[in-house]
Amino acid sequence: MARNTAPGRPGNTDAYSMILEAIDTGIYRPGDRLVESELADRLGVSRTPIREALQRLETQSLLVRDGRSLIVASLDHNQMAELYVVRGELEGLAARLAARNATAEEVQLLREMVEADNALIDHPAALARANRRFHQQIHLASHNRFLVQQLDLVHRSMALMATTSLAVSGRGQIAQREHDRIVAAIENRDGDAADAALREHISVAFTTRLKQEAERREAEG
């Protein structure tokens, strides 16, 4: 069940953003039921924007119908594989464009993020949040608004995975080394290397997640 904590500020009428943030941060997890009246009370907004937000999230396949109710969607094996294929392609392109278009200040920020995130290796939840910020910064550094929009959709769908691959023992340290290689390629303005490094990063993350899923099925079986 969802935890009794809501993001945002009282009176904030952007119901869509608040519900989306709650899914992204794990307040609502795959399988959780979202009730219009409860959301209105919790978020401090009227039921009309809540209803509109739920309809929008259903259209984006982040929520699915269970009878007359809406629940947070989950991804099956094939959907997860499809998502990682698209993510690898788009993220690789973002890194390639960042190597070409990022300002010196954006490149410096990416380097500082990698160095700061090294302190979070033993804290998977915090590292997962930092990881999202790092990838979003690469998206912005691509300076391609249409690519950023598509990657936003991909990363919203990533929130439908109940766990992070960074929770696997040793994965955080490996991921940070991968981030270092990505930034080094962007610093060198080497689009081919940046593309390849980020695609490899996504591939390793996918392999790690597949192992997580296999272990979960074995434990449940």
SULDAMO-V582470 format. One record per residue. N is the residue number from 1. SS is DSSP state (alpha for helix, beta for strand, coil for the rest). NEAR is the number of other ideal C-beta (glycine too) atoms within 10 Angstrom. Layout:
BEGIN
{{N	SS	NEAR} {N	SS	NEAR}}
END
This chain:
BEGIN
{{1	coil	8} {2	coil	18} {3	coil	12} {4	coil	7} {5	coil	9} {6	coil	19} {7	coil	15} {8	coil	18} {9	coil	9} {10	coil	8} {11	coil	8} {12	coil	13} {13	coil	14} {14	coil	14} {15	alpha	25} {16	alpha	17} {17	alpha	13} {18	alpha	23} {19	alpha	28} {20	alpha	20} {21	alpha	16} {22	alpha	25} {23	alpha	22} {24	alpha	18} {25	coil	16} {26	coil	17} {27	coil	18} {28	coil	25} {29	coil	18} {30	coil	16} {31	coil	13} {32	coil	17} {33	beta	14} {34	beta	21} {35	coil	13} {36	alpha	15} {37	alpha	9} {38	alpha	12} {39	alpha	22} {40	alpha	17} {41	alpha	13} {42	alpha	19} {43	alpha	24} {44	coil	15} {45	coil	20} {46	coil	11} {47	alpha	14} {48	alpha	12} {49	alpha	18} {50	alpha	24} {51	alpha	14} {52	alpha	12} {53	alpha	23} {54	alpha	21} {55	alpha	13} {56	alpha	15} {57	alpha	22} {58	alpha	15} {59	alpha	9} {60	coil	14} {61	coil	14} {62	coil	22} {63	beta	25} {64	beta	14} {65	beta	9} {66	beta	10} {67	coil	6} {68	coil	5} {69	beta	12} {70	beta	20} {71	beta	16} {72	beta	22} {73	coil	19} {74	coil	14} {75	coil	17} {76	coil	8} {77	alpha	10} {78	alpha	8} {79	alpha	14} {80	alpha	19} {81	alpha	13} {82	alpha	13} {83	alpha	18} {84	alpha	20} {85	alpha	12} {86	alpha	14} {87	alpha	21} {88	alpha	19} {89	alpha	15} {90	alpha	21} {91	alpha	25} {92	alpha	20} {93	alpha	20} {94	alpha	26} {95	alpha	29} {96	alpha	22} {97	alpha	21} {98	alpha	29} {99	alpha	24} {100	alpha	14} {101	alpha	15} {102	coil	24} {103	coil	10} {104	alpha	8} {105	alpha	9} {106	alpha	18} {107	alpha	18} {108	alpha	13} {109	alpha	17} {110	alpha	21} {111	alpha	16} {112	alpha	11} {113	alpha	17} {114	alpha	20} {115	alpha	13} {116	alpha	11} {117	alpha	20} {118	alpha	15} {119	alpha	11} {120	alpha	18} {121	coil	17} {122	coil	9} {123	coil	13} {124	alpha	19} {125	alpha	13} {126	alpha	15} {127	alpha	24} {128	alpha	19} {129	alpha	17} {130	alpha	22} {131	alpha	22} {132	alpha	16} {133	alpha	10} {134	alpha	22} {135	alpha	23} {136	alpha	15} {137	alpha	15} {138	alpha	25} {139	alpha	24} {140	alpha	17} {141	alpha	24} {142	coil	24} {143	coil	16} {144	coil	17} {145	alpha	9} {146	alpha	8} {147	alpha	16} {148	alpha	16} {149	alpha	10} {150	alpha	17} {151	alpha	23} {152	alpha	11} {153	alpha	14} {154	alpha	17} {155	alpha	18} {156	alpha	16} {157	alpha	19} {158	alpha	17} {159	coil	21} {160	coil	20} {161	coil	17} {162	coil	13} {163	coil	15} {164	coil	22} {165	alpha	21} {166	alpha	24} {167	alpha	14} {168	coil	18} {169	coil	7} {170	coil	9} {171	alpha	21} {172	alpha	24} {173	alpha	14} {174	alpha	16} {175	alpha	23} {176	alpha	20} {177	alpha	12} {178	alpha	19} {179	alpha	25} {180	alpha	15} {181	alpha	17} {182	alpha	28} {183	alpha	25} {184	alpha	15} {185	alpha	22} {186	alpha	28} {187	alpha	16} {188	coil	12} {189	coil	14} {190	coil	16} {191	alpha	19} {192	alpha	11} {193	alpha	18} {194	alpha	29} {195	alpha	23} {196	alpha	17} {197	alpha	21} {198	alpha	28} {199	alpha	19} {200	alpha	15} {201	alpha	22} {202	alpha	19} {203	alpha	13} {204	alpha	15} {205	alpha	22} {206	alpha	18} {207	alpha	12} {208	alpha	19} {209	alpha	19} {210	alpha	15} {211	alpha	13} {212	alpha	17} {213	alpha	14} {214	alpha	10} {215	alpha	11} {216	alpha	12} {217	alpha	10} {218	alpha	8} {219	alpha	7} {220	alpha	6} {221	coil	5}}
END
